[in-house]
Amino acid sequence: MRGTIGEIAAAPGGADLGPAILAEAASVAAAAGHPLPPRRRDDVAGLLTQPGSPMTSSLYRDLQAGRGTEAEHILGDLTSRARALGVKTPLLDLATLTLRIHERRIAPPRPLA
C-alpha cells in the first residue's frame, strides 16, 4: 500500500486490509499443517491495525528506495504454496504482482539467447 501501518489504518477501508491479508496467509499455513494459534493471530492483527504506527515492512522500504526486494522469497513462495494447496489468496496475489512489476522495472528480464 506504499505507506506505514498507521497511514493504511487511517484510510477508509484500510484497517480491514491487514487482517484480510493475514487471514489469507494463515489459511495457507493451516492448509500446510501449521495453523496460526488464535492468540498469535489476534496479536499480529493488532499490530497491523495500530493507529498512528510508523511501522513498515522491509519490502516497502526496499521498494521506496528503488532496490530489489525479497518478493519472490516471501510472497512468491507463499502464493506458490497456496496454489499447490488449493488455497485462494487474491490479496497476496495482487501484492506479489505489484512487487514483480517493480522488480521488472529495476532489472528487466534478459531475453533468451
Short mmCIF file of the C-alpha atoms (twelve columns), coordinates in Angstrom:
data_MODEL
# 
_entry.id   MODEL 
# 
loop_
_atom_site.group_PDB 
_atom_site.id 
_atom_site.type_symbol 
_atom_site.label_atom_id 
_atom_site.label_alt_id 
_atom_site.label_comp_id 
_atom_site.label_asym_id 
_atom_site.label_seq_id 
_atom_site.Cartn_x 
_atom_site.Cartn_y 
_atom_site.Cartn_z 
_atom_site.pdbx_PDB_model_num 
ATOM 1   C CA . MET A 1   0.000   0.000   0.000   1 
ATOM 2   C CA . ARG A 2   3.075   2.223   -0.030  1 
ATOM 3   C CA . GLY A 3   2.541   3.617   3.435   1 
ATOM 4   C CA . THR A 4   3.039   2.973   7.119   1 
ATOM 5   C CA . ILE A 5   0.674   0.797   9.117   1 
ATOM 6   C CA . GLY A 6   -0.766  3.960   10.643  1 
ATOM 7   C CA . GLU A 7   -1.359  5.569   7.245   1 
ATOM 8   C CA . ILE A 8   -3.023  2.432   5.920   1 
ATOM 9   C CA . ALA A 9   -5.189  2.033   9.039   1 
ATOM 10  C CA . ALA A 10  -6.305  5.680   8.803   1 
ATOM 11  C CA . ALA A 11  -7.514  5.378   5.195   1 
ATOM 12  C CA . PRO A 12  -11.130 4.363   4.586   1 
ATOM 13  C CA . GLY A 13  -11.186 0.555   4.499   1 
ATOM 14  C CA . GLY A 14  -7.504  0.395   5.422   1 
ATOM 15  C CA . ALA A 15  -7.987  -1.141  8.853   1 
ATOM 16  C CA . ASP A 16  -9.597  -4.168  7.185   1 
ATOM 17  C CA . LEU A 17  -6.696  -4.818  4.818   1 
ATOM 18  C CA . GLY A 18  -4.041  -6.113  7.214   1 
ATOM 19  C CA . PRO A 19  -6.331  -8.650  8.879   1 
ATOM 20  C CA . ALA A 20  -7.610  -9.783  5.461   1 
ATOM 21  C CA . ILE A 21  -4.069  -10.410 4.201   1 
ATOM 22  C CA . LEU A 22  -3.211  -12.109 7.488   1 
ATOM 23  C CA . ALA A 23  -6.246  -14.376 7.060   1 
ATOM 24  C CA . GLU A 24  -5.021  -15.437 3.617   1 
ATOM 25  C CA . ALA A 25  -1.526  -16.192 4.909   1 
ATOM 26  C CA . ALA A 26  -2.960  -18.054 7.910   1 
ATOM 27  C CA . SER A 27  -5.130  -20.128 5.566   1 
ATOM 28  C CA . VAL A 28  -2.053  -21.186 3.605   1 
ATOM 29  C CA . ALA A 29  -0.181  -22.056 6.799   1 
ATOM 30  C CA . ALA A 30  -3.152  -24.056 8.127   1 
ATOM 31  C CA . ALA A 31  -3.506  -25.942 4.837   1 
ATOM 32  C CA . ALA A 32  0.204   -26.808 5.093   1 
ATOM 33  C CA . GLY A 33  -0.363  -28.216 8.579   1 
ATOM 34  C CA . HIS A 34  0.876   -25.198 10.536  1 
ATOM 35  C CA . PRO A 35  -2.178  -23.397 11.919  1 
ATOM 36  C CA . LEU A 36  -1.610  -19.985 13.469  1 
ATOM 37  C CA . PRO A 37  -2.783  -20.022 17.094  1 
ATOM 38  C CA . PRO A 38  -5.744  -17.652 17.623  1 
ATOM 39  C CA . ARG A 39  -3.911  -15.592 20.241  1 
ATOM 40  C CA . ARG A 40  -0.951  -15.049 17.909  1 
ATOM 41  C CA . ARG A 41  -3.281  -14.167 15.046  1 
ATOM 42  C CA . ASP A 42  -5.006  -11.575 17.232  1 
ATOM 43  C CA . ASP A 43  -1.640  -10.120 18.278  1 
ATOM 44  C CA . VAL A 44  -0.484  -9.769  14.674  1 
ATOM 45  C CA . ALA A 45  -3.834  -8.306  13.595  1 
ATOM 46  C CA . GLY A 46  -3.464  -5.724  16.351  1 
ATOM 47  C CA . LEU A 47  -0.040  -4.719  15.037  1 
ATOM 48  C CA . LEU A 48  -1.403  -4.424  11.510  1 
ATOM 49  C CA . THR A 49  -4.170  -2.016  12.511  1 
ATOM 50  C CA . GLN A 50  -2.456  0.147   15.130  1 
ATOM 51  C CA . PRO A 51  -3.465  3.775   14.619  1 
ATOM 52  C CA . GLY A 52  -0.510  6.088   14.050  1 
ATOM 53  C CA . SER A 53  2.003   3.253   13.795  1 
ATOM 54  C CA . PRO A 54  5.145   4.270   11.894  1 
ATOM 55  C CA . MET A 55  5.935   0.591   11.242  1 
ATOM 56  C CA . THR A 56  6.602   -0.579  7.676   1 
ATOM 57  C CA . SER A 57  7.882   -3.777  6.118   1 
ATOM 58  C CA . SER A 58  11.345  -4.278  4.683   1 
ATOM 59  C CA . LEU A 59  9.659   -4.934  1.333   1 
ATOM 60  C CA . TYR A 60  8.157   -1.441  1.471   1 
ATOM 61  C CA . ARG A 61  11.452  0.181   2.452   1 
ATOM 62  C CA . ASP A 62  13.265  -1.575  -0.411  1 
ATOM 63  C CA . LEU A 63  10.513  -0.603  -2.841  1 
ATOM 64  C CA . GLN A 64  10.635  3.055   -1.785  1 
ATOM 65  C CA . ALA A 65  14.417  3.104   -2.155  1 
ATOM 66  C CA . GLY A 66  14.213  1.620   -5.656  1 
ATOM 67  C CA . ARG A 67  16.048  -1.524  -4.598  1 
ATOM 68  C CA . GLY A 68  15.250  -5.143  -5.314  1 
ATOM 69  C CA . THR A 69  13.013  -6.858  -2.792  1 
ATOM 70  C CA . GLU A 70  12.578  -10.306 -1.318  1 
ATOM 71  C CA . ALA A 71  9.215   -10.530 -3.081  1 
ATOM 72  C CA . GLU A 72  9.811   -13.954 -4.602  1 
ATOM 73  C CA . HIS A 73  11.338  -15.347 -1.427  1 
ATOM 74  C CA . ILE A 74  8.440   -14.220 0.745   1 
ATOM 75  C CA . LEU A 75  5.269   -13.589 -1.235  1 
ATOM 76  C CA . GLY A 76  6.158   -15.612 -4.325  1 
ATOM 77  C CA . ASP A 77  6.866   -18.656 -2.182  1 
ATOM 78  C CA . LEU A 78  3.701   -18.160 -0.135  1 
ATOM 79  C CA . THR A 79  1.451   -17.773 -3.177  1 
ATOM 80  C CA . SER A 80  3.103   -20.742 -4.883  1 
ATOM 81  C CA . ARG A 81  2.379   -22.856 -1.817  1 
ATOM 82  C CA . ALA A 82  -1.178  -21.534 -1.791  1 
ATOM 83  C CA . ARG A 83  -1.688  -22.683 -5.409  1 
ATOM 84  C CA . ALA A 84  -0.269  -26.118 -4.632  1 
ATOM 85  C CA . LEU A 85  -2.597  -26.437 -1.625  1 
ATOM 86  C CA . GLY A 86  -5.662  -25.105 -3.440  1 
ATOM 87  C CA . VAL A 87  -5.943  -22.009 -1.223  1 
ATOM 88  C CA . LYS A 88  -7.212  -18.820 -2.831  1 
ATOM 89  C CA . THR A 89  -5.131  -15.737 -1.976  1 
ATOM 90  C CA . PRO A 90  -6.366  -12.816 -4.093  1 
ATOM 91  C CA . LEU A 91  -4.842  -10.089 -1.919  1 
ATOM 92  C CA . LEU A 92  -1.481  -11.838 -1.636  1 
ATOM 93  C CA . ASP A 93  -1.556  -12.497 -5.391  1 
ATOM 94  C CA . LEU A 94  -2.120  -8.793  -6.031  1 
ATOM 95  C CA . ALA A 95  0.707   -7.789  -3.682  1 
ATOM 96  C CA . THR A 96  3.013   -10.305 -5.361  1 
ATOM 97  C CA . LEU A 97  2.131   -8.995  -8.817  1 
ATOM 98  C CA . THR A 98  2.759   -5.406  -7.732  1 
ATOM 99  C CA . LEU A 99  6.221   -6.294  -6.478  1 
ATOM 100 C CA . ARG A 100 7.005   -8.382  -9.558  1 
ATOM 101 C CA . ILE A 101 6.258   -5.332  -11.708 1 
ATOM 102 C CA . HIS A 102 8.658   -3.296  -9.558  1 
ATOM 103 C CA . GLU A 103 11.338  -5.970  -9.931  1 
ATOM 104 C CA . ARG A 104 10.984  -5.931  -13.720 1 
ATOM 105 C CA . ARG A 105 11.274  -2.152  -13.771 1 
ATOM 106 C CA . ILE A 106 14.575  -2.141  -11.903 1 
ATOM 107 C CA . ALA A 107 16.014  -5.273  -13.560 1 
ATOM 108 C CA . PRO A 108 14.144  -6.237  -16.741 1 
ATOM 109 C CA . PRO A 109 14.255  -9.952  -17.608 1 
ATOM 110 C CA . ARG A 110 17.005  -10.883 -20.035 1 
ATOM 111 C CA . PRO A 111 15.929  -12.243 -23.410 1 
ATOM 112 C CA . LEU A 112 16.636  -15.909 -24.007 1 
ATOM 113 C CA . ALA A 113 19.507  -16.434 -26.420 1 
# 
